[in-house]
Amino acid sequence: MHTTISAATMAQVLAYFALNSSLILNDAERQALMADLPTAPGIDALMATIQSELARSVDAFAQANTAPTQALATFADATYGSAQMLAASDRPHALGIVITPAT
């Protein structure tokens, strides 16, 4: 007998930790992220991968599994990129260092 596993809940939990959300100091930010995860861009693809792997084997997560690992990395990379672009768009001017190679 196996316990029922929700692919949606699993995707959201994995996404939460992949984004280092447990390290966000502000509780309101953690709560907002948890509320946004079910509709986050890319979460459906992660959930579909998890569902597919669970359908293939109920023990799909008993050992390392490349498919969900890659799907999670894709989700996290896209989410980090979107957050960085949004944060940068709110700045009055760009921050950083310009490096000019020596000639």
C-alpha positions, -999 to +999 in steps of 0.1 A: +000+000+000+013+034-010+004+069+003-010+092-023+015+119-033+003+151-049+025+162-078+013+198-073+022+199-036+055+181-043+064+206-071+056+236-048+076+222-019+106+215-041+103+249-057+101+266-023+134+250-012+151+253-046+146+291-044+162+292-009+129+305+004+135+291+038+164+316+041+142+346+033+142+365+066+109+383+062+079+360+071+056+381+049+078+374+019+078+337+026+040+337+028+037+357-004+060+333-023+041+303-010+008+319-022+023+326-056+039+292-062+008+274-075+005+299-104+043+306-109+055+304-145+071+270-151+055+253-121+031+233-144+061+219-163+077+209-130+045+193-118+040+174-151+075+160-148+069+149-112+035+133-122+052+115-151+079+101-129+054+090-103+033+073-129+064+055-142+072+043-107+058+049-072+094+048-060+106+074-085+120+095-057+136+068-037+169+076-054+184+103-076+162+111-105+175+132-134+142+143-150+127+161-119+162+175-110+165+191-144+129+204-144+135+219-109+167+236-121+149+250-152+122+264-130+146+279-104+168+294-131+138+311-148+124+323-116+157+338-104+162+355-138+127+370-137+132+382-101+165+398-110+152+416-140+122+429-120+145+442-093+168+458-118+138+475-135+129+493-103+164+508-099+169+544-113+202+533-129+221+502-133+245+489-106+277+472-114+312+475-127+322+480-163+354+462-173+373+474-203+400+449-214+435+463-216+448+469-251 
